[in-house]
Amino acid sequence: MAKKDRTTDAAGEKDREKWMARFQVRLAMQPGVDRAVVLQGVKHVTAHCADTGEHPQTAFGDPDAYAVRVGARLVPADRRARGRRNNAVMNAVDSVRRRAGDVAGL
């Protein structure tokens, strides 16, 4: 029976890790989010789950939706706007690069 408990614990831990990884990636993709914001979000989730014993899915819901809420809460509006502009510029540059590659046959 102890083996089943360890297997269940391992599966639960793997599920928590998957949730946290998805949350971190989605949070990092938010406009204006830097490493400090990601670390602050992770610290909050980790501390809450350690204190309550809750699974992050139960406590915070979908990792993508929670990452969007955390980004909106922790990143000032002006920095989010600047991040969106920078993302738009990078998307335009990438688009031009792809078109140039198509023309050159690359």
N, C-alpha and C positions, 0 to 999 in steps of 0.2 A: 504494500500500500504506500510505503514511503516513496517508492519510485514513481508512482502515479502523481503524488503531490509535487515532486520535483519537476516532472514533465509539465504539469499544469502551471507551476510557477514559471518555468522557462518559457512556456508559450505566452503567458501573460506579460512577462518581461519583454519578450520579442515584440509583442503587440504595442507595448508602451514605447519602445524604441522606434518602431515604425511611425507611430503618431508623432513623436517628438521630431523625428527627421523630416517628416512632411511639413510640420509646423515651421521648423527652422528655415527650410528652403522657401516656403511660401512667404514667410515674413521677410526674408532677405530680398525677395523680388519686389517688395513694395517700394514705391517711389520715396526717395529720401532716407530709406532705412540704411543704417551703417552697422558695423559690428557691435557697437555698444548697445544699440537698440535690440539686436538679436539676442545678445547675452542677457540683457535685462528681461526680455520676454521669457527666455528659457529658465532663468533663475526664478521668476515668478511661478511658472508652471511647476517646476521641480519642487520648490518649497511648498506650494499648496498641496501637491500630491503626496509629498513626504509627511506633511502635517495631518492630512485627512485620511490617507490611505486610498483615496479615490483614483480611478483610472482617469487619465487626461480627457478621454472621450466623454466620460460621464460628467466630469467637472466643467469642461470647456466646450464640448461639442465637436463639430467638424474642425479639423486642424486648419484647413484653408480659410474658412470663414472666421475663425478665431484670429488667425494671423492678420487678416485684413482689419479686424477691429483693433488689435494691438497696434498695428502700424498707424492707424488713424489716431489712436490715443496718445502714442508716445512720440510721434514725429510732428513737429510744428508745421502748420499749414504752408508757410512760405517755403520750407525745405521740401515738403511733398510736391509743391508746384514746380520747384526748380528740378526735382528729380524726374517729374513727368516730362518737362521740357528736354532734359538731357536724354531721356529714353527716346523721345520722338526724334531727336537729332541722330542718335545712334541707329535707329530703325531706318531713317532716310539714307544714311551713309551705307548701311548694309544693303539696302535695296539697290542703290546705285552700283555698288560693288558686284552684286549678283547680275545685274543687267550688263555691266561691262564684261563679266565673265562669259555671259551668253553670247555677246557679240563677238568676243575673241575666240569663242569655241572652247573655253576652258571648262 
